[in-house]
Amino acid sequence: MDDNTPLIQSQSHSFSQKRLLVIFPALALIQFTSFLDQTAILTSLPAIASALDIGASISLVGASFLITSTSIQLINGRLSDIFGRKASLITALSIMATGNLWSGFSATPVELFVARAFTGFGAGAINALVQIAIADITTLEQRGYYFGMVGMAVAFGNGLGPLIGGVLTQTIGWQWAFWFVCPLCAIAIGYLMSVWPTSRSISADIRIWDKLKMVDWAGAWASLFSIALLLIPISQCGSTMSWASPVAIGMLIAGVMLFGVFLAIEWRFANLPLLPAQLFYYNRSTNVLIFVNILIGWVYWGNLFILPLYLQNVRGSSTAQAGVLMLPMVITHGLTSGLTGVLISMLGHYKPIIVTGAFCWTLAALAKIFTVLVGIFAGSDTEDRAVLTGLRNFVRDMGGATGTTVSGAILSNVLSGQLKSRFSNSLTVKLISSAFALKTLHLTCEERDMIIEAYMKGLHSVFVSFAMLIAIHLCACVRIRDYGLNQGGAQKRQKKINEEERI
């Protein structure tokens, strides 16, 4: 580890404000494109399910993407330490573009699942790499401003994705909900190559073979397979498999055991670990800020799963209308995300913003995603920021996977309880998996009203669960300690902080 520290540290750059304003639109475009890719198919899934005859297995389109995008998180940060941020970003964008091109040409459900899984490797890597790149070229004091700028790009990508996907699906076909991302990836690659400096870690003195030997391959494969084994049952139980099935139980047990092997490799044997044990020994507040991302991911992705169902099934909106109706929420998210970044840099403290964001979650969910990362960086060492970002994103994505599954299970159970006296279980499953179900079942007005009322009760239960998680998140945020944004001062105080809060 010590022998490789100079390589990791050498990726920092110091730029003037003018130069940063040239570079940051490239990072914002990359993040915007990535979140467009993630959300554009939300309103297109019913049409995709119909065209490819996917049926109740439509959840596998999202699950395959989620599994790979989450599994890459713990590996991603260290790979960018070794190969450089620019090379890693270009590779991730290329993978995402190729995956979307492949997805649009998919002719069978299995082909689409595999294509989305391939896309997830690129999109999942991008989200962390942009955040790491921001940390490379800004000081801790500046970081709030620039996380705010990129946060707005994320917010608008999330909001415009369902709208663009819905419009393209209605006008020229569901394939274009994937294909329109490809030219944006090409533009982003060209812009990045023209403005991003060559990292000093990418040198003629370091051969590609030597870099490959630095990768903790045993840990990488253990991480990938353990996360996949955990996420497959978490994301699919309740839809395509049962929690009590031997397959689900076996995968969960194998996943936990293999993840234990991964931790043993990282903490005992790896020379350059993907998940160093020291990340958990900074202080209590850093650990809190890492693990509240479970709650953030749970509620955030749970909302993205639930809202299209509500808008299309209960409100009777079309795919395009559902995208438009989500815009007010997303515009508010974008404005507040940018504002909070500015406020953090102005105040020099992040705890007031995080706590206020917890109070105002319903208006600005994305504010906490980026302000929490500033707080994590403030209480940790510079050379660990890449692996810390990967850990934080991994925890948030695991929360997202769990939140989506649990929200679907709550909705499904309420629907089943409300409708079992009148409808079959297969119909309930169809209502969950397809937002177009109500329009194709030829139901009477009484039956439609009954289903809509059941939906409202189910959605109410889901949002009650979100409110409880938000309350827990608020209590955790109140307990954090604010170390300020003075990077030099924070480093001098680190030893004292560790002694006071070591867990």
Secondary structure, 3 states (H helix, E strand, C coil): CHHHHHHHHCCCCCCCHHHHHHHHHHHHHHHHHHHHHHHCCCCCHHHHHHHHCCHHHHHHHHHHHHHHHHHCHHHHHHHHHHHCHHHHHHHHHHHHHHHHHHHHCCCCHHHHHHHHHHHHHHHHHHHHHHHHHHHHHCCHHHHHHHHHHHHHHHHHHHHHHHHHHHHHHHHCCCCHHHHCHHHHHHHHHHHHHHHCCCCCCCCCCCCHHHHHHHCCHHHHHHHHHHHHHHHHHHHHECCCECCCCHHHHHHHHHHHHHHHHHHHHHHHHCCCCCCCHHHHCCCHHHHHHHHCHHHHHHHHHHHHHHHHHHHHHHCCCCHHHHHHHHHHHHHHHHHHHHHHHHHHHHHCCCHHHHHHHHHCCCCCHHHHHHHHHHHHHHCCCHHHHHHHHHHHHHHHHHHHHHHHHHHHHHHHHHHHHHHCCCCCHHHHHHHHHCCCHHHHCCCCHHHHHHHHHHHHHHHHHHHHHHHHHHHHHHHHHHCCCCCCCCHHHHHHHHHHHHHHHCC
